[in-house]
Amino acid sequence: MPYIDIVPLKRATGLLKKQYEAALARAGRIWGIVSIMSLNPRAMKTSLDFYGAIMHGPSPLSRSQREMLAVVVSAANHCVY
């Protein structure tokens, strides 16, 4: 399994700490998909903002349809969803 260096919460500062705190407030934990972006907090923020816009922003698709699409794409890519 590949190894990706991460910055743990206890060492996070600035924008990274703010993003980690938002992740904890949102999900109660920091998921791996979030922590692997910890070396580039600006990219993490942009990625999470993009995800939020896609999943929670205005759309002709319902939230359920968007979640279904995410599951299907993850399965097609052999990713754990």
C-alpha positions in Angstrom: 0.0 0.0 0.0 1.4 3.4 -0.9 2.3 5.8 1.9 1.2 9.4 1.9 2.6 11.8 4.4 0.0 13.8 6.4 0.0 16.6 8.9 -1.9 15.3 12.0 -4.5 17.6 13.7 -2.2 18.3 16.7 0.4 19.8 14.4 -2.0 21.7 12.1 -1.9 25.5 12.0 -3.5 28.3 10.1 -5.7 27.3 7.2 -5.1 23.6 7.7 -6.2 23.7 11.3 -9.3 25.7 10.2 -10.1 23.0 7.6 -9.6 20.2 10.1 -11.9 21.9 12.6 -14.5 22.3 9.9 -14.2 18.6 9.0 -14.7 17.6 12.6 -17.7 19.9 13.0 -19.2 18.5 9.7 -18.5 14.7 10.1 -17.3 14.2 13.7 -13.9 13.0 12.4 -11.3 13.7 9.8 -11.7 11.2 7.0 -8.6 9.9 5.1 -9.7 11.7 1.9 -9.3 15.0 3.8 -6.1 14.2 5.7 -4.2 13.2 2.5 -4.6 16.8 1.3 -3.0 18.2 4.5 0.3 19.0 2.9 -1.6 21.5 0.7 -4.4 23.2 2.7 -5.3 25.5 -0.1 -6.0 22.5 -2.4 -7.9 20.9 0.5 -10.1 23.9 0.9 -10.8 24.2 -2.8 -11.6 20.5 -3.1 -14.0 20.6 -0.1 -15.7 23.7 -1.4 -16.1 22.0 -4.8 -17.5 18.9 -3.2 -19.9 21.1 -1.2 -21.1 22.9 -4.3 -21.7 19.7 -6.2 -23.4 17.8 -3.4 -25.3 20.6 -1.6 -25.6 23.4 -4.1 -28.5 24.1 -6.5 -29.0 21.3 -9.0 -31.6 19.6 -11.2 -30.6 16.4 -9.4 -31.9 15.5 -6.0 -29.5 14.9 -3.1 -30.3 11.2 -3.4 -29.4 11.1 -7.1 -26.1 12.9 -6.4 -25.2 10.3 -3.7 -26.2 7.5 -6.1 -23.9 8.8 -8.7 -21.1 9.2 -6.2 -21.5 5.5 -5.2 -21.6 4.3 -8.8 -18.5 6.2 -9.8 -16.6 5.0 -6.7 -17.6 1.4 -7.4 -16.5 1.7 -11.1 -13.2 3.1 -9.8 -12.9 0.3 -7.2 -12.8 2.9 -4.4 -14.1 2.5 -1.0 -17.0 4.9 -0.7 
